[in-house]
Amino acid sequence: MSATLDGKLVVAISSRALFDFEQENQVFEHSDDRAYMKLQLERLDVPAQPGVAFSLVKKLLAFNSPEAKLVDVVILSRNDPVSGMRVFRSAKHYGLPIERGSFTRGQPPWRYLKPLHANLFLSTHLSDVRAALDAGVPAAQVYPHSAHASEAHPLEVRIAFDGDAVLFSDEAERIYQSHGLSAFQQHEIDKAGLPLPDGPFRPLLMALQRLQNAGTPQMRVRTALVTARSAPAHERAIRTLMAWNIEVDEAMFLGGLPKGEFLREFEPDFFFDDQTGHIESAARHVPSGHVASGVSNS
């Protein structure tokens, strides 16, 4: 019987998002790929330090058991195959059961997302993230210098999402940017009972809810909506989630307040937002990724 990824939560991740290869990347930036390959080969038996998305991956893989494999993590990297050996050895060192990987030596790897049926793609390369989003795959650019996740919640995968242009479409955001706050609020009051169109990360939120429902007593998913919306525009966001039959554990309607300190208290393993200003605020406190979609990124 051939292997299949059907029914699993599939996370595709670049090597720099999973491990801290920033020192090695400096060699690549200031030299060439041959020098980079040589350095990685010299460090083959030296486990790389955990990267920004390490906690997210480790916790998601903890949903697997001998009876049921619910999550699959695949390395999808611009690294060369030689450097890929160090990636796999580092994963083994930390007890991460990662078996699959594609290493493209500088070529865009996003084209392999569709055959993987990926539910999420995390990469440090903005162009790959944009291409993945254009292909309909939830994707975010990882900020390599983001703070790492707290270790306070070992049995919970905690993920926080922005609303507009992330979970929801950028329909309302376009009104806000074109006509201002008052027009935005009136638009959302008028359409409070009409669900917002899907955003690029709705499929991931749905997959996480399926994982939670099929998960183990030892691990759970905890989600949060963290949005600049405020009352009365909150109602349409909540009703949209209800229409999707999706529950989030927390919702923060911040009315334009900086998100970073609120996220610090929630302690997510990852936070997704479409606006770089919010990501830069958040990245000082929590692992963060830029969703390069919507009117703010056009």
Secondary structure, 3 states (H helix, E strand, C coil): CCCCCCCCEEEEECHHHHEECHHHHHHHHHCCHHHHHHHHHHCCCCCCEECCCHHHHHHHHCCCCCCCCCEEEEEEECCCHHHHHHHHHHHHHCCCCCCEEEECCCCCCHHHHHHHCCCEEEECCHHHHHHHHHCCCCEEEECCCCCCCCCCCCCEEEEEECCECCCECCHHHHHHHHHCHHHHHHHHHHCCCCCCCECCCHHHHHHHHHHHHHCCCCCEEEEEEEECCCCCCHHHHHHHHHHCCCCCCEEEECCCCCCHHHHHHHCCCEEEECCHHHHHHHHCCCCEEECCCCHHHC
